[in-house]
Amino acid sequence: MIKVEHLTKCYGDFTAVSDLSFEIDEGHVYGFLGPNGAGKSTTMNIMTGCLSATEGHVRIEGYDIFEEPKQAKRKIGYLPEQPPLYMNETPAEYLKFVGEAKGLKGGELQRQIEEILRQTKLEHVKDRLISALSKGYRQRVGIAQALLGNPKVIILDEPTVGLDPIQIIEIRDMIRQLGENHTVILSSHILAEVQAICEKVLIISQGKLAAFDRPENLEKLLLASNAISFTVEASKEEIDEVLGGLGQITEWEIQAKEDKGTMVSVKTETENVRDICRKLFFSFADKKKAILEMSSKKANLEDVFIELTEGEKREEEECGVSEE
Ligand SMILES: Nc1ncnc2c1ncn2[C@@H]1O[C@H](COP(=O)(O)OP(=O)(O)OP(=O)(O)O)[C@@H](O)[C@H]1O
C-alpha cells in the first residue's frame, strides 16, 4: 500500500533522514517510534507530499507522491504535528472548507461532515469557535479534517502531544477505532503509547530505520536480553563450571564476593527464563551449592528501544573518541 524506498532528506549539510526503506500493508495501525529529532516528522511530511526529498521514492498505492501528487494525496489524510486550524471558524465551517478543498461538494460533503463529527465526537461543539475549544477537542478537529474524503491511509504526527491523560485515552481509543477501517500510521516518542495502540512498530533513530516488527517480536530481537541475577554459595571456578555446562547462557558476570555468597548476573537468549532459573537451581543443588536469592527480568520493548537508539549514539561517541 505504501512503499518508501531509499528516502534521504538533507537540510543543508545535515542529513535528517538517511536511506530509509520500508513497506506499509493495508489495514494495520503502525507506530513510528523514535526519540526527539529522529526524523519522524520529516519522513511523514515527505510521505504526505508536504516536503520534497533529497533522494528516494514514496509510492502510495502505486502513485509516486512526487510525480503523481494529486492521485497519491487523495489516498492520505494527514494530521501534522501543528494542525493548520483556523481559530476564528467553527469545526463545522472548517470541515466544510477543508472538504471543498479536497474536492467534495453538496450532499456528499454534508454527509461526510456529519459522519466525521459523529465519529470524532465533535457534534456538541461543532458550532463553537475553534479558539474556544480545549487542546483535546482541537486535536479531534485536526483528526476530523484528515478523515474527509475517506482516505485509505491516516497519518498522525504525535497526535497526543500536550494532551491531558483523559484526552490521551480518548484520542487513543479514537485511533484504535480508525484502525478498523483505515491504515493508520502514527508517530510518537512515547513507547507505551505505541505499545498500547500499534500492531507494528518502526523504530527510527538518527534518520535511519533501526527496527520494524510487531512489538512482541521486537522484544525477542535483542539477543541475550533476558537477565537472571542470583547469589550462590560457590567459588568463581565452581560457578564457571556449572554455567559453562548449561549451554543456554550467552554470558555471565560474577559481580562481587560477599560474606553471604557470590552474586552472579547471567544473560540468556532463551525465551523461557523460568526454565533456566529451574536449571540453575538444580545444577547448583546437585553440587550441594545453595542459591540464596534469585530474580529474573525479561526484556521488554523499552529495552529494545533504548538499546537500538542509544546503541547508535554510543557507536558515534566511540567513533568520535577514536578519531581524536
Ligand atoms: N527545516 C529544517 N532545517 C534544518 N534542520 C531541520 C529542519 N527540520 C528538521 N530539522 C532537523 O532534522 C532532524 C529531524 O527532525 P524531525 O522534526 O523530523 O524529527 P522528529 O523525529 O519528528 O522529532 P520531534 O519528535 O522532536 O518532532 C532534527 O535534528 C531537526 O532539528
The ligand as a Tripos MOL2 file, in Angstrom:
@<TRIPOS>MOLECULE
LIG
   31    33     1     0     0
SMALL
NO_CHARGES

@<TRIPOS>ATOM
      1 N1         13.7570   22.8580    8.2520 N.pl3     1 LIG1
      2 C1         14.7840   22.3000    8.8860 C.ar      1 LIG1
      3 N2         16.0310   22.8020    8.7470 N.ar      1 LIG1
      4 C2         17.0900   22.2290    9.3620 C.ar      1 LIG1
      5 N3         17.0180   21.1430   10.1780 N.ar      1 LIG1
      6 C3         15.7980   20.6140   10.3520 C.ar      1 LIG1
      7 C4         14.6200   21.1550    9.7270 C.ar      1 LIG1
      8 N4         13.5590   20.3940   10.1110 N.ar      1 LIG1
      9 C5         14.0440   19.4360   10.9130 C.ar      1 LIG1
     10 N5         15.3780   19.5600   11.0680 N.ar      1 LIG1
     11 C6         16.2430   18.6810   11.8540 C.3       1 LIG1
     12 O1         16.1190   17.3630   11.3550 O.3       1 LIG1
     13 C7         16.1170   16.4250   12.4170 C.3       1 LIG1
     14 C8         14.8570   15.5850   12.3550 C.3       1 LIG1
     15 O2         13.7610   16.4260   12.6710 O.3       1 LIG1
     16 P1         12.2660   15.8800   12.7600 P.3       1 LIG1
     17 O3         11.3890   17.0210   13.1280 O.co2     1 LIG1
     18 O4         11.9610   15.1300   11.5210 O.co2     1 LIG1
     19 O5         12.4060   14.8350   13.9650 O.3       1 LIG1
     20 P2         11.2720   14.1550   14.8400 P.3       1 LIG1
     21 O6         11.6760   12.7290   14.9940 O.co2     1 LIG1
     22 O7          9.9450   14.4090   14.2520 O.co2     1 LIG1
     23 O8         11.4400   14.8850   16.2260 O.3       1 LIG1
     24 P3         10.3310   15.5040   17.2180 P.3       1 LIG1
     25 O9          9.7330   14.3370   17.9200 O.co2     1 LIG1
     26 O10        11.1530   16.3550   18.1210 O.co2     1 LIG1
     27 O11         9.3680   16.2740   16.3660 O.co2     1 LIG1
     28 C9         16.2530   17.2210   13.7000 C.3       1 LIG1
     29 O12        17.6110   17.2180   14.0850 O.3       1 LIG1
     30 C10        15.8110   18.6140   13.3180 C.3       1 LIG1
     31 O13        16.4600   19.5930   14.0890 O.3       1 LIG1
@<TRIPOS>BOND
     1     1     2 1
     2     2     3 ar
     3     2     7 ar
     4     3     4 ar
     5     4     5 ar
     6     5     6 ar
     7     6     7 ar
     8     6    10 ar
     9     7     8 ar
    10     8     9 ar
    11     9    10 ar
    12    10    11 1
    13    11    12 1
    14    11    30 1
    15    12    13 1
    16    13    14 1
    17    13    28 1
    18    14    15 1
    19    15    16 1
    20    16    17 2
    21    16    18 1
    22    16    19 1
    23    19    20 1
    24    20    21 2
    25    20    22 1
    26    20    23 1
    27    23    24 1
    28    24    25 2
    29    24    26 1
    30    24    27 1
    31    28    29 1
    32    28    30 1
    33    30    31 1
@<TRIPOS>SUBSTRUCTURE
     1 LIG1         1 GROUP 0 **** ****
